[in-house]
């Protein structure tokens, strides 16, 4: 099996691919290399006769000149529709995640305490805010502008709350180690937090 990931650009000098191959011993990663002729990238990967997983990072908001220069008719409207589809899918997750969070802490009554996985919720809030702002600008959709204006406050509040939780947790762990005089107190603090997922 081959897993390949390419960073794409309209500038051929900025097109690089990283390839990992799986054999009987496991995965072997190769150093990133220039893509070369884009028309031959997929063919060269498939030529090895094994399954291929290929991912691409396209330029953020594919430059309008590149999109308009495509030979395929309707590429720009397709790109706009595809982008709006994925934004709508991301937007659908927000009420679902709010409902799950409320269920966990209000219905199930789990104690609210810092967990490193909270950063996994904080980061997407910021990215959703930035993505919505750029989408509103790129597609000239001013009715979307209030969303990032409100979400920036939600994202910052979540970031500060998570950071405060981290600081409090670190202070407690350091205090426990100082008062006990050993690292055993730190291990106890870790064990106690792992019992409350």
Secondary structure as a PSIPRED ss2 file (coil, helix, strand):
# PSIPRED VFORMAT (PSIPRED V4.0)

   1 X C   1.000  0.000  0.000
   2 X E   0.000  0.000  1.000
   3 X E   0.000  0.000  1.000
   4 X E   0.000  0.000  1.000
   5 X E   0.000  0.000  1.000
   6 X E   0.000  0.000  1.000
   7 X E   0.000  0.000  1.000
   8 X C   1.000  0.000  0.000
   9 X C   1.000  0.000  0.000
  10 X C   1.000  0.000  0.000
  11 X C   1.000  0.000  0.000
  12 X H   0.000  1.000  0.000
  13 X H   0.000  1.000  0.000
  14 X H   0.000  1.000  0.000
  15 X C   1.000  0.000  0.000
  16 X E   0.000  0.000  1.000
  17 X E   0.000  0.000  1.000
  18 X E   0.000  0.000  1.000
  19 X E   0.000  0.000  1.000
  20 X E   0.000  0.000  1.000
  21 X E   0.000  0.000  1.000
  22 X E   0.000  0.000  1.000
  23 X E   0.000  0.000  1.000
  24 X C   1.000  0.000  0.000
  25 X C   1.000  0.000  0.000
  26 X E   0.000  0.000  1.000
  27 X E   0.000  0.000  1.000
  28 X E   0.000  0.000  1.000
  29 X E   0.000  0.000  1.000
  30 X C   1.000  0.000  0.000
  31 X C   1.000  0.000  0.000
  32 X C   1.000  0.000  0.000
  33 X E   0.000  0.000  1.000
  34 X E   0.000  0.000  1.000
  35 X C   1.000  0.000  0.000
  36 X C   1.000  0.000  0.000
  37 X C   1.000  0.000  0.000
  38 X H   0.000  1.000  0.000
  39 X H   0.000  1.000  0.000
  40 X H   0.000  1.000  0.000
  41 X H   0.000  1.000  0.000
  42 X H   0.000  1.000  0.000
  43 X H   0.000  1.000  0.000
  44 X H   0.000  1.000  0.000
  45 X H   0.000  1.000  0.000
  46 X H   0.000  1.000  0.000
  47 X C   1.000  0.000  0.000
  48 X C   1.000  0.000  0.000
  49 X C   1.000  0.000  0.000
  50 X C   1.000  0.000  0.000
  51 X C   1.000  0.000  0.000
  52 X E   0.000  0.000  1.000
  53 X E   0.000  0.000  1.000
  54 X E   0.000  0.000  1.000
  55 X E   0.000  0.000  1.000
  56 X E   0.000  0.000  1.000
  57 X E   0.000  0.000  1.000
  58 X C   1.000  0.000  0.000
  59 X C   1.000  0.000  0.000
  60 X C   1.000  0.000  0.000
  61 X C   1.000  0.000  0.000
  62 X C   1.000  0.000  0.000
  63 X C   1.000  0.000  0.000
  64 X H   0.000  1.000  0.000
  65 X H   0.000  1.000  0.000
  66 X H   0.000  1.000  0.000
  67 X H   0.000  1.000  0.000
  68 X H   0.000  1.000  0.000
  69 X C   1.000  0.000  0.000
  70 X C   1.000  0.000  0.000
  71 X C   1.000  0.000  0.000
  72 X C   1.000  0.000  0.000
  73 X C   1.000  0.000  0.000
  74 X C   1.000  0.000  0.000
  75 X H   0.000  1.000  0.000
  76 X H   0.000  1.000  0.000
  77 X H   0.000  1.000  0.000
  78 X H   0.000  1.000  0.000
  79 X H   0.000  1.000  0.000
  80 X H   0.000  1.000  0.000
  81 X H   0.000  1.000  0.000
  82 X H   0.000  1.000  0.000
  83 X H   0.000  1.000  0.000
  84 X H   0.000  1.000  0.000
  85 X H   0.000  1.000  0.000
  86 X H   0.000  1.000  0.000
  87 X H   0.000  1.000  0.000
  88 X H   0.000  1.000  0.000
  89 X H   0.000  1.000  0.000
  90 X H   0.000  1.000  0.000
  91 X H   0.000  1.000  0.000
  92 X H   0.000  1.000  0.000
  93 X H   0.000  1.000  0.000
  94 X H   0.000  1.000  0.000
  95 X H   0.000  1.000  0.000
  96 X H   0.000  1.000  0.000
  97 X H   0.000  1.000  0.000
  98 X H   0.000  1.000  0.000
  99 X H   0.000  1.000  0.000
 100 X H   0.000  1.000  0.000
 101 X H   0.000  1.000  0.000
 102 X H   0.000  1.000  0.000
 103 X H   0.000  1.000  0.000
 104 X H   0.000  1.000  0.000
 105 X H   0.000  1.000  0.000
 106 X H   0.000  1.000  0.000
 107 X H   0.000  1.000  0.000
 108 X C   1.000  0.000  0.000
 109 X C   1.000  0.000  0.000
 110 X C   1.000  0.000  0.000
 111 X C   1.000  0.000  0.000
 112 X C   1.000  0.000  0.000
 113 X C   1.000  0.000  0.000
 114 X C   1.000  0.000  0.000
 115 X C   1.000  0.000  0.000
 116 X H   0.000  1.000  0.000
 117 X H   0.000  1.000  0.000
 118 X H   0.000  1.000  0.000
 119 X H   0.000  1.000  0.000
 120 X H   0.000  1.000  0.000
 121 X H   0.000  1.000  0.000
 122 X H   0.000  1.000  0.000
 123 X H   0.000  1.000  0.000
 124 X H   0.000  1.000  0.000
 125 X H   0.000  1.000  0.000
 126 X H   0.000  1.000  0.000
 127 X H   0.000  1.000  0.000
 128 X H   0.000  1.000  0.000
 129 X H   0.000  1.000  0.000
 130 X H   0.000  1.000  0.000
 131 X H   0.000  1.000  0.000
 132 X H   0.000  1.000  0.000
 133 X H   0.000  1.000  0.000
 134 X H   0.000  1.000  0.000
 135 X H   0.000  1.000  0.000
 136 X H   0.000  1.000  0.000
 137 X H   0.000  1.000  0.000
 138 X H   0.000  1.000  0.000
 139 X C   1.000  0.000  0.000
 140 X C   1.000  0.000  0.000
 141 X C   1.000  0.000  0.000
 142 X H   0.000  1.000  0.000
 143 X H   0.000  1.000  0.000
 144 X H   0.000  1.000  0.000
 145 X H   0.000  1.000  0.000
 146 X H   0.000  1.000  0.000
 147 X H   0.000  1.000  0.000
 148 X H   0.000  1.000  0.000
 149 X H   0.000  1.000  0.000
 150 X H   0.000  1.000  0.000
 151 X H   0.000  1.000  0.000
 152 X H   0.000  1.000  0.000
 153 X H   0.000  1.000  0.000
 154 X H   0.000  1.000  0.000
 155 X H   0.000  1.000  0.000
 156 X H   0.000  1.000  0.000
 157 X H   0.000  1.000  0.000
 158 X H   0.000  1.000  0.000
 159 X H   0.000  1.000  0.000
 160 X H   0.000  1.000  0.000
 161 X H   0.000  1.000  0.000
 162 X H   0.000  1.000  0.000
 163 X H   0.000  1.000  0.000
 164 X H   0.000  1.000  0.000
 165 X H   0.000  1.000  0.000
 166 X H   0.000  1.000  0.000
 167 X H   0.000  1.000  0.000
 168 X H   0.000  1.000  0.000
 169 X H   0.000  1.000  0.000
 170 X H   0.000  1.000  0.000
 171 X H   0.000  1.000  0.000
 172 X H   0.000  1.000  0.000
 173 X H   0.000  1.000  0.000
 174 X H   0.000  1.000  0.000
 175 X H   0.000  1.000  0.000
 176 X H   0.000  1.000  0.000
 177 X H   0.000  1.000  0.000
 178 X H   0.000  1.000  0.000
 179 X H   0.000  1.000  0.000
 180 X H   0.000  1.000  0.000
 181 X C   1.000  0.000  0.000
 182 X C   1.000  0.000  0.000
 183 X C   1.000  0.000  0.000
 184 X H   0.000  1.000  0.000
 185 X H   0.000  1.000  0.000
 186 X H   0.000  1.000  0.000
 187 X H   0.000  1.000  0.000
 188 X H   0.000  1.000  0.000
 189 X H   0.000  1.000  0.000
 190 X H   0.000  1.000  0.000
 191 X H   0.000  1.000  0.000
 192 X H   0.000  1.000  0.000
 193 X H   0.000  1.000  0.000
 194 X H   0.000  1.000  0.000
 195 X C   1.000  0.000  0.000
 196 X C   1.000  0.000  0.000
 197 X C   1.000  0.000  0.000
